[in-house]
Amino acid sequence: MEEDILKTIPLRDELLTGWSTATTFLSDLLQGGWKLWQILIILGVMLLSWLLRRWAGERMTEWMRTQTGRPKWQLRWLVIFRNRLGLVIFAALAWVAYLTMQQMFRWPSYSYLVGLAATIGTAWMVVSFVARLVRNPFLRKIVNWALLIYVTLFYLGALDTARQITDGLAIQLGEFRISLLGLITALVVIGILFTVARFLAHATSTRISKNEDISPSMRVLVVKLLQIVLYVGAFFLGLKAIGVDLTGLAVLSGAIGVGLGFGLQKVVSNLVSGVIILLDKSIKPGDVITIGDTFGWINALTARYVSITTRDGREYLVPNEDLITGLVINWSHSNALVRLDIFFGTAYGDDPHLVRKVAIDAASDTKRVLKSKPPVCHIVGFGDSSVDYILRFWISDPTDGLTNIRGNVYLALWDAFRENDISIPFPQREVRMLSDDASETPQDGSLEGPDDSAILGAD
């Protein structure tokens, strides 16, 4: 209790001191003098900067529209500069006004506030450009506002006062104490560490992705593990840097882990399945697979799902668990060779030896059909209307599609059969109409007529 009272008294003194300084400054302004004139000059510089920003911004936008041949990074920085043109103009005009007043007046107090405004405006301008180095929009806003507040308090000389006030605003739960200053420090430190971790993960993953000595699945696995290690390390280092006892988090993390295990079984199952897929190298980016009715090639492997792009441009997100527990056809697992079968039939009057030879030649002359593994053709049965055949051929590029190569072989068969007078039969039915007397229904109610040969022959 006594410690809380001792901590409350300095906080109250700091608030009273700040209020006294603010009231003194406002009373000096109301009495007139050079402080008021400097405030009016700063306001005039702000108004002039706003007008010049509108005038110059429109002309800069029109000029940028004509610079279509420039690299994208140059155009991006031109847009960034245009959006901050008001701050640039304000800083430049404020420094001109400050230097002019120093030449006109000997006393530094006559231009002190104008110089302070020029310094803070320049600091804001630098911060706005530096914050653009953070790519994440949410994190960028946090870094931007944190740095703006810090440099403003620093040049106003109120940094120690703000530190004591924010440290006094705290919550005490037993031995655990968290203050507003500690929360802000945690956000800033973790934000900086996350930015560094993101930069390192991006740079390292780019180098790993270009390493041809590592298989594609191992590249993805290494990048994922690296990202997990960097981000988790950044989080715990940030907590450690602000004085949080990590041993107390061990029990909490264990309880959270048990709760997640029961409540997010599918999510955890997909995460573990993703790691297994990457380790056993059963599928990898670029493989052509069939799962269920979905046929396509693997576009990306993520921690929760696999992205499969089909020939019609659709992208399917298949959970990793389905690839572990279900039946998956990997057309390019060990090699890219794929055998395709097509079925057809010809009339009984055509020579089957000629049919087989024509079919093999037609398939061999089709583009994408391998010559090193010649096509084969076999009779598979005698049907009702035709002699049935199977034609088998091999391709080495399943990523270019299966339906299109089948269609090309069928078209080649059609042309070859027409050139060699080989016919493709189709079922025919003969229907005979019965006379009126023969179609009468018997009196005993049966459905049989005197002539039940009404139908059916096939030739």
N, C-alpha and C positions, 0 to 999 in steps of 0.2 A: 504493500500500500504506500509506504513512504517513497519507494522508488518511482511509482506512478506519479506521485505529487511532484517529486523533483523533476520528472521529465515534462510535466505539464507546465511548470513555471517558466522554463526557457522558451517553450513554444508560445506562451502568452506574451512574453517579453518581445519575441521576434515579431509577432503580429502587431503589437502596439508600436514597435519601432518602425515597421513598414508603413503603418497607417499615418504615423506622425510625419514621415518623410513625404508621403503623397500629399497630405494636406498642406504642408509647407510649400511644396512645389506649386500646387494650385493657387495658393494665396499670393505667391510671387507673380504668377501669370496675371491674376486679376488686378494687381497693382501696376501693371505695365512694365516697361523697361525692355532690356535686350533679350530676356528669355522669351517674352511674348513675340518680339520681332523675329526671333529665330524659329519659333513654332510656325509663324505665318509664312516665313520663307520656305520651311520644309513642306507645308501644305501647298504652297505655290509650285514647288518642284514636283510634288506628286501629281497635281492637276496637269502641269505641262507634260509630264511623262506619259500620262494617260492619253492626252491628245496626240502626242507624237507617236505613241504606240499604235493608235488606230490608223493614223495616216500612213506610217511606214509599214504596218502589218499588211494592209491591203496591197500595197505595191510589191512587197516581198512575196506575197502569195501568188500574184500574177507572174512575177519573174520565175518563181519555182515551178510553175506549170509548164514553162518553156524548157526546163532542164531535164527532159526525159532521158537523155543519153547518159546522165551521171550514174555512178554506182549507187546501189540501194543504201549503203551505209552513209554515204554523203547526203543523200536526200533525207534520211532519217535524222541526222544531226541538224540539218537545215530546219526541219520541222520543230525539233526540240528548241533550237535557238529562237525561232519565230514565236513559239509559245512563251518564252521567257524574255521577250524583247522589252516588255515594260520594266522589269527589274534591271535590265542592262542600262536602259535609258535613265532610270531613276538614279542608279549608282553613279553614272557618268555626270549627270547634271548636279547631283549633290556634291561631288568632289569639286566640280568647277565652282559652285557657289562657295564652298568652304575655302578653297585656295584664294578666291577673289576677296572674301571677307578678311582672310589673314593678311593680305597685302594692303587692304584699306585700313584695318584697325590693328593697333598694337597689342591690345589686350586679348589674351587667348579666350577669356570668358565670353567675349562678344561673338565668337564663332564655335564655341564648344558643342552646343547641341546639334548644329548643322554637321560638324565633323563626326559626331556620334551617329547621326542618321546615315551619313555616307558610309561609315564603317559597317553598321548593321546591314544596310542595303547590299553592300558588296558581299558580306558573309552569306546573306540569304541567296544571292545570285550563285555563289560558288556551291552552296549546299544543294540548290535545285539541280545543278548540273551533275554533281557527284552522286546524288540519289538515283539518277538514271542508270547507274551501273548495276543496280539491283534489278533483276529481271522480273521477279515475282511482284505483281501489282500490289497485293495486300502488304507484303513485307516492305515494299518501296515506300508506301505511305507512312508506315510506322517509322522507318529510318528517317524519312524526310521531316516529319513533324518533330521527332525527337531531336534531330540536329538543329532545326530552326529554334526550338525552345532553348536548347543548350546555348547556342551562340548568342541569342538575345539576352539571356540572363547573364552570360559571361561578360559581355560588353557593357551591360547596365550595372555591373558590380553587385548583382543580387544573387549570385550563384550559391554562396554560403547560406544566405537567408532562406532561399528556396530549399536547400538541402535540409536545413534544420526543421523547416515547417513540414516538409513531406515525410521526414523521418519521425516527426512527432505524431503524425496521423497513422496510427498503427492499431492492430488487433492482437490482443494477448490471449492465447489459449493454452493455459498451463505454462510449460516451458517454451512453447512455440510462439514466436512473435513475428508477425509480418507487417511491414509498414508500406506506405505508398512509395517511398523511395526504393525499398527493396523490390517491390513489384515492377517499378519502372526500370530499375537496373537489370532485373532478370529478363525483361522483354528486350532490352537493348543488347545485352550480352548474348542471349540466345539467338536474337535476330542476326547479329554479326557472325556468330559461329555457324548458323544455318546458311548464311550467304557464302561463307568460306567453304563449307561442306558442299554446297551446290556447285560452286566453281570447280572444286577439286574433282567431284564426281563427274561433271561434264567433261572436263579435260581428260581425265583418266579413261572414261568410257569411250571417248573419241579415239584415243590411241589404241585401246583394246579392240575396238571394232575394226580397225584397219590392220590388225595383226593376222595374217593369213596362216600362221603356224598353229593357231588355236581354232578348234572347231566352232561353228556358229552357236551350238547349244552351250558350250563352255564359255563363250564370250558373254552370252546373256546371263549365265549363272554368276560369273565373276562380277559383272556390272551390278547385278541385283544385290549380291552380298556386300559389295563395296559401298553401295548407297545406304544399305541398312546400317553398316558399321559407322559410316561417317555421320549420318543423321542422329542415330542413337547416341554416339559419342558426343556430338555437339550439344544434344539436349542435357545429358548428365554433366558434361563439363560446365555448361551454363549454370545449372543448379549448384554445382560445387563452387563455382566462382562467386556466387552471392551468399555462400555460407549455409546452404541447406544440407542437413545431415542425411546422407544417402542411405545409411543403415536403417533408418526408419522407413524408407521406401521399400525395403526388401519384403517385409510382411504385407504391406499394402499391394505391392505388385504381385505377390503370390495369390492373394485373395482375388485380385482382378483377373489373374490368369485362370483361376478355377471358374470364375463366373463366365469368362469368355469361352472357356472350353465347353460349358453346357449351353450357353445361349447362342454361340456362333460356331456350331459344329461344322456346318457346310463351308463357312468361310475358311476355318482352319484346315478343313479337309482339302479345299482347293489350293491353299497355300502349300501344304505338304506335298500334294500331288504335283504341283508345279515344280517344286525342288526335285522330286523323283524323276520327272520327265527330263529335266535338264541334266541330271546325273547319268541316267541310263541311255541318253542320246537316242531314244526311240523315235522322236520327231524333232525337227529343227526348222528354223526359218528357211523357207524356200521349198520344203517338201510338199509333194502333192498327195493329199489324203482323201479318203472317203469315210465319213462317219454318218451312219444312217442313210438318209437320202441326200446328204450334202457332199458335194464334190468340189474341191478347190485346193488352192495352195496356201500354206501357212504364211501369213503376213507378219505376225509378231507373237512373241511369247511373253506374257505378263505373269505377275504373281498369282492372279486369280483366274484368268481365262486365256484362251488361245484365239487369236484373230484369224479367221479363214476367209479368204476372198474367192468368190466363185467366178465362173466365166461371164455371168451376166452383171458383174459389178457389185453384187451384194456382199456385205461383210457380216459374217456370222461370228458371234462371240460365244465360244463353246467353253463351259467350265472345265477346269483341269481334271476334276474328278471323273467326268464322263470319258475322258481319254484314257484314264487308268483302268476303269471298271468295264468299259464298253468295248465293242468290237470296232477296231480301226484298221482300215486298209491304207497302208503307206506305199504308194506307188513308186517311191524313190528312196526307200529305206537303205537297201544295200547297193542297188544300182538303179539306173534310170530305164532299164529295159522293161517293156510292158507288152504282153501278148493280148491281142484282141481277137474275138470270135464273132463272125457274122453268119447267119443262116439264110439259105435260099432254096428254092426248088425249081426243077425243070420238068418238062413234059416227058412222058414215058417213051415217046417216039424219038427223043434225042439220045445220041450216043454218050453214055456216061464218061467214057474215056476222053472224048473231045471236050465235054463240059468241064472236067477237072483241069485239063490243060489250059483251056481258055480262061478259066477263073484264076489259076495261078499266074498266068502271064499278065492278066489285067491288074491283079493286085501288085505284082512286082513292078509294074510301070507307074504306079501311083506314087506321088511325092510323099516323103516321110516314111514310107515302108522300107524296112531294112533289107538290103541285098545280102548282107552277111548271114542272116538267118532267113532263108527263103520261105515264102508262104507255102502252106500245104492245104490240100482240099480232100475231104473224105465224104463218102456216102454214109449217112447216119440212119436211113430208113426209107421204106416205101410207103408213102402216104396214100390217102384216098384219091388225090388228084395229081400228085407229083412225086418225083424222086427227090428226097430231101438230102441236102449237102450242108457241110460246115466248112467254112474257109477261115484258116487261122494265119495271122501275120503278126510281125513284131514291129514296134516303134521304140525310139530312144528319147523322145521328147514329150512325155505326157503333160508337161506344163503348158504346151500349146493347144491342148484340148483333145478329147477322145471322140466326141460326137462328130466333129468336123471331118476327122480322118475316116471314120466309119462311113459317113455320107459320101466322101470322095471315092472310096472303094466300091460302094454300091453303084455309084454313077459310072465308074469304069466297067463294072460288070454289065450294066445295062447297055452301054455302047458296044462292048465286045460281043454280047449275045445277039444283038441286032446284026452285027457284021457277019456272024457265023450262022445265022438263021436258027438260033436256039430260042425256044419259046418258054415263057414263064406262065404256066397254066393258072387258072383260077377256077374255083368250084362252079359247076353248072347244074341246074335243076330243071327237070321236065315235069310240067303240070298238065294233067289230062282232065278235062271237064266231063263229068258223068251226065247221062241223060236224066230227064225229069222222073221217068218211071223208076230208074235204078236208085234214085236218091231219096225215094219215099221212106219214111220211118216205119218199121214193122210194128204191128199191133201189140206185140208182147212187150213193147217199151224198150227193147234193146237198141243199141246204137249201131249195130252191124247192118249194113245194107245188103242187097243181093249181090252186089259186086264190090268187094272191099279193096280192090286193087286201084283205088282212086289215084294213087300218088306214086310216086317217088322213084325216080331213077336218076342216076348221075352219070354223066359220060365225061 
